[in-house]
Amino acid sequence: MTSRISTARESLARLDAMIAALVDDRQRKWLSTYRDHWWSEVINDVDGVMATMSHGPIRYTFDGHPFMSSEDSMDSIKTHEDTRRMYEGVVSLGVRMAGPFDAERITFDDQGIVVHYILTTIYPGKFIPNHSEPVDPDGFYMLRWPNITMIRFDEQGLMMGEDIFNGAPILVKQVDASMIDDLVDGPLVAD
């Protein structure tokens, strides 16, 4: 059986519709900032990503990330400059910083938002060294996994980092590198 995966543009349209439906100005600002951050990741616009980030303290935590080994640490990302280096490092690998999402749910609290969804991306095999099946470190793989991201915002409505919790991958499928751009406009299909 084949299942369709949203493209990033379809995910963007759903975010835009959520923003348009919000009546609380602060919630609209926060979700708009998040949308701009995520979309800049999708199109590999590091300056766009950085425009959504606070200049104050920044904190990134990753737990259970499907493409980070246990010895990787995000403890060193505490400043605007550290954050830029992290994002530039991903772009330098020739992949997109982010991809589309499905089954999204967004919750607001007094300090920020919690986003829950199924993420899709294409990354090199070397990003998934701990996968249960052998992978070609030089090959490219479509990954899908459940994710919960908590985001706090500063007084200007800018992101102060992300606390990211990931479930086990639900799809790890070798694909051709030419599919990386399909993440934006598709079509994307999971077998």
Order of alpha helices (4+ residues) and beta strands (2+ residues): beta-alpha-alpha-alpha-beta-alpha-beta-beta-beta-beta-beta-alpha-beta
